Amino acid sequence: MILNLSELKPAEKQYYLQHVIAPRPICFASTMDTAGNVNLSPFSFFNLFSSNPPIVIFSPARRVRDNTTKHSLENVMEVPEVVINIVTYDMVQQASLASCEYPKGVDEFVKAGFTKEVATVVKPPMIKEAKAKLECKVLEVKSLGEEGGAGQLVICEVICLHLNDDLLNADKKLDQRKLDLVARLGGDWYCRVTPDNLFMVAKPNTQLGIGLDTLPESIRHSKILTGNHLGQLANVHEMPIVNPYFEDEHLKNIVQYFSLNPADMEKEVHSYAAKLLDQGKVAEAWQVLLYTENN
Ligand SMILES: Cc1cc2nc3c(=O)[nH]c(=O)nc-3n(C[C@H](O)[C@H](O)[C@H](O)COP(=O)(O)O)c2cc1C
């Protein structure tokens, strides 16, 4: 299916885009009007766009339903300050409750049951229960249109970051596994970042990966190695060479067993290399593959 966005209704555009541009982190924005009324609303059109200067943007869009504007937007126009509380799993239901369309002036801290904590540099309060919060000054509000669904970018400079001590390791670095973040996807779908669904991908860093195009033909066109496997193999910065000291019992067994059948041997070797790559053992996988390449 190919969708031409200009032929879709606003609600359809929102539907398809929100499902594929996902997961999105959730900014739980605390804002205030000039009379001191506090508002608290979640926004998943939100991300980090610059670290120096430290800039985040969230977007309280004009309502698709009736093209009205959101209280959070009206508030930042009056008082250009916001606390962005990061939504974690323990608060996701309350955050969703705070998204109800309460009339202006209703304090969602009270409705959703959060405790106010005085911020250090901005007027809107922080959520005491949130584990990570950003005190921000609003630099600019950029309207992307006047119709229902039009994003209103609230461009914020982060002045101060609050982190719960229990998120930190001994060296004051954040432990990604401890944050228990949630993110929004399409419709009513959310996801939770738990330790068992986190994985690491080694950065290519300053040294360039050799690239898939330089892999030996038999590896590049393997029926067993996937794109992820080839990506790992091609991320080394120079073509590995056979290590004469490399010893591997399983490889020896494969070689002995399939000595008369090179095609099956290649399949077995590739399956074994795939297993090693799934365990992050790139150097070992290369040695295993080089054995059949060179014999
Ligand atoms: C998890 C979550 C994410 C949301 N993200 C957005 C968003 O990015 N933009 C938006 O306009 N509304 C978003 N909404 C809906 C707003 O939170 C909702 O319209 C809210 O009532 C706005 O409140 P306000 O008028 O008090 O500012 C989201 C709702 C939820 C539950």
Ligand as a Chemical Component Dictionary entry (heavy atoms), coordinates in Angstrom:
data_LIG
# 
_chem_comp.id                   LIG 
_chem_comp.type                 NON-POLYMER 
_chem_comp.pdbx_formal_charge   0 
_chem_comp.three_letter_code    LIG 
# 
loop_
_chem_comp_atom.comp_id 
_chem_comp_atom.atom_id 
_chem_comp_atom.alt_atom_id 
_chem_comp_atom.type_symbol 
_chem_comp_atom.charge 
_chem_comp_atom.model_Cartn_x 
_chem_comp_atom.model_Cartn_y 
_chem_comp_atom.model_Cartn_z 
_chem_comp_atom.pdbx_ordinal 
LIG C1  C1  C 0 0.580  9.632  26.162 1  
LIG C2  C2  C 0 -0.118 10.776 25.505 2  
LIG C3  C3  C 0 0.552  11.525 24.553 3  
LIG C4  C4  C 0 -0.074 12.621 23.943 4  
LIG N1  N1  N 0 0.614  13.336 23.040 5  
LIG C5  C5  C 0 0.066  14.441 22.490 6  
LIG C6  C6  C 0 0.816  15.254 21.614 7  
LIG O1  O1  O 0 1.986  15.016 21.334 8  
LIG N2  N2  N 0 0.227  16.350 21.104 9  
LIG C7  C7  C 0 -1.048 16.706 21.435 10 
LIG O2  O2  O 0 -1.534 17.716 20.965 11 
LIG N3  N3  N 0 -1.779 15.945 22.278 12 
LIG C8  C8  C 0 -1.252 14.846 22.828 13 
LIG N4  N4  N 0 -1.967 14.093 23.699 14 
LIG C9  C9  C 0 -3.279 14.561 24.121 15 
LIG C10 C10 C 0 -3.127 15.675 25.154 16 
LIG O3  O3  O 0 -2.463 15.208 26.309 17 
LIG C11 C11 C 0 -4.533 16.160 25.558 18 
LIG O4  O4  O 0 -5.123 16.780 24.446 19 
LIG C12 C12 C 0 -4.500 17.078 26.730 20 
LIG O5  O5  O 0 -5.800 17.164 27.243 21 
LIG C13 C13 C 0 -4.067 18.468 26.404 22 
LIG O6  O6  O 0 -4.310 19.171 27.583 23 
LIG P1  P1  P 0 -4.371 20.721 27.711 24 
LIG O7  O7  O 0 -5.484 21.249 26.823 25 
LIG O8  O8  O 0 -4.699 20.850 29.162 26 
LIG O9  O9  O 0 -3.031 21.257 27.355 27 
LIG C14 C14 C 0 -1.400 12.956 24.297 28 
LIG C15 C15 C 0 -2.081 12.180 25.224 29 
LIG C16 C16 C 0 -1.459 11.089 25.816 30 
LIG C17 C17 C 0 -2.201 10.275 26.824 31 
# 
loop_
_chem_comp_bond.comp_id 
_chem_comp_bond.atom_id_1 
_chem_comp_bond.atom_id_2 
_chem_comp_bond.value_order 
_chem_comp_bond.pdbx_ordinal 
LIG C1  C2  SING 1  
LIG C2  C3  SING 2  
LIG C2  C16 DOUB 3  
LIG C3  C4  DOUB 4  
LIG C4  N1  SING 5  
LIG C4  C14 SING 6  
LIG N1  C5  DOUB 7  
LIG C5  C6  SING 8  
LIG C5  C8  SING 9  
LIG C6  O1  DOUB 10 
LIG C6  N2  SING 11 
LIG N2  C7  SING 12 
LIG C7  O2  DOUB 13 
LIG C7  N3  SING 14 
LIG N3  C8  DOUB 15 
LIG C8  N4  SING 16 
LIG N4  C9  SING 17 
LIG N4  C14 SING 18 
LIG C9  C10 SING 19 
LIG C10 O3  SING 20 
LIG C10 C11 SING 21 
LIG C11 O4  SING 22 
LIG C11 C12 SING 23 
LIG C12 O5  SING 24 
LIG C12 C13 SING 25 
LIG C13 O6  SING 26 
LIG O6  P1  SING 27 
LIG P1  O7  DOUB 28 
LIG P1  O8  SING 29 
LIG P1  O9  SING 30 
LIG C14 C15 DOUB 31 
LIG C15 C16 SING 32 
LIG C16 C17 SING 33 
# 
